[in-house]
Amino acid sequence: MLIIWINGTFGSGKSTTAYELQRRIEVSHVYDPERFGYVLMRNVPREIAEGDFQDYPLWREANYKLLRHVAEQYDGILIVPMTLTTEAYFEEIVGRLRADGIEIKHFTLSASKETIEKRLKKRLDGKNSWAHKQIEGRLESLSKNTFREHIYTDDMTIDEVVERIARLSNVILLPDRRTKIKKTIDRLSTGLREIGLFK
């Protein structure tokens, strides 16, 4: 069983990369830890809510347990696009899964602040958005050795990022026979999902 964990700050291309990998790995599934975070945030009264769902021990424990369960039952590759910048939280999930004997290939998609700002703007996250305000702190945290391997994506296409991750994970990709139009539509649908239109 293999888990490919794609880390990176908001706007780094995690979800687009994850779904492109899924399309090109014969037996694979995208597991999104954020979904449980949305459930938490919508069901906890505002007066006692945390500012970030990752700060709930329940979120970290639930994702660890569910990932372990799926990894033990699923005969394929799990792809996890999730920003984790707190080293203690990383160890609570990724570290524990590795200690359980589950193979995890972890990659952080890195880019300059300017590149990230441009990508966030494309997905309609302006300078006052939560994601935009997190850029500098998240980039600094993700530069630590804990979050290696770093892939610097400023001058890379999504296809190149996908191929790099596959090569470093020893995963064989299916040929991509989509037309340019189909590929554009697929990536647009992923982008729309990320800004909440299809959630």
C-alpha positions, -999 to +999 in steps of 0.1 A: +000+000+000+013+034-009+001+069+001+013+099-020+009+129+002+009+162-017+016+191+007+021+228-001+006+262+007-028+272-006-027+278-043+004+256-048-015+232-071-021+203-047-056+194-058-049+198-095-018+176-092-037+150-071-066+146-096-042+145-125-023+117-108-055+099-101-065+101-138-031+085-148-027+058-121-048+028-129-060+020-094-060+051-072-082+073-051-080+109-039-086+111-002-093+147+009-088+153+047-104+187+044-139+172+040-140+161+076-127+196+085-157+211+069-180+188+088-164+199+121-165+236+113-202+235+103-213+216+134-194+233+162-210+265+176-193+296+165-186+307+201-164+277+208-150+270+173-113+269+165-100+292+138-085+263+119-100+228+118-065+213+120-064+225+156-090+200+166-074+168+180-105+150+167-097+161+131-062+147+133-072+115+150-101+108+126-079+113+095-052+091+109-076+063+117-095+066+085-064+067+064-050+037+082-082+018+077-084+026+040-047+019+035-052-016+050-083-024+029-077-007-004-056-024-031-045+008-048-027+040-043-041+068-021-034+103-031-038+129-003-037+167-012-035+184+021-016+213+036+002+204+068+026+230+081+027+222+119+053+197+125+035+182+155+004+177+135+024+162+106+038+136+131+004+129+145-009+118+111+020+110+087+045+100+114+020+076+130+010+061+096+047+055+088+052+039+122+023+015+114+043+003+084+024+023+057+046+036+029+041+073+024+058+094-003+055+130+008+060+159-015+057+197-009+049+218-039+069+250-035+068+282-054+077+319-048+053+342-031+046+360-064+037+327-081+014+317-053-003+351-054-009+348-091-024+313-087-047+324-058-059+353-079-069+329-107-091+310-082-106+343-070-088+345-037-079+382-033-054+398-010-079+399+019-087+362+017-077+338+044-056+318+019-037+349+008-029+360+044-014+326+051+012+326+023+043+339+041+039+319+073+031+287+054+059+290+030+084+295+059+070+265+078+071+242+047+107+251+039+118+229+069+133+195+064+103+178+080+084+186+048+108+173+022+108+164-006+103+199-021+093+203-057+098+238-070+070+244-094+075+281-106+087+270-140+070+236-142+038+225-159+012+204-141+022+175-163+059+179-153+050+179-116+028+148-120+056+130-139+082+140-113+061+127-084+054+095-102+091+089-109+101+097-073+073+073-061+082+045-085+047+047-099+039+039-136+016+064-152-010+055-178-006+073-211-025+106-212-046+104-244-069+133-236-072+161-261-061+196-250-097+206-246-106+176-225-075+182-203-085+219-199-121+209-189-108+184-164-086+209-147-112+236-147-136+213-130-110+206-103-105+243-099-142+250-096-144+223-069-116+240-050-134+274-048-165+257-035-189+257-065-193+219-065-188+211-028 
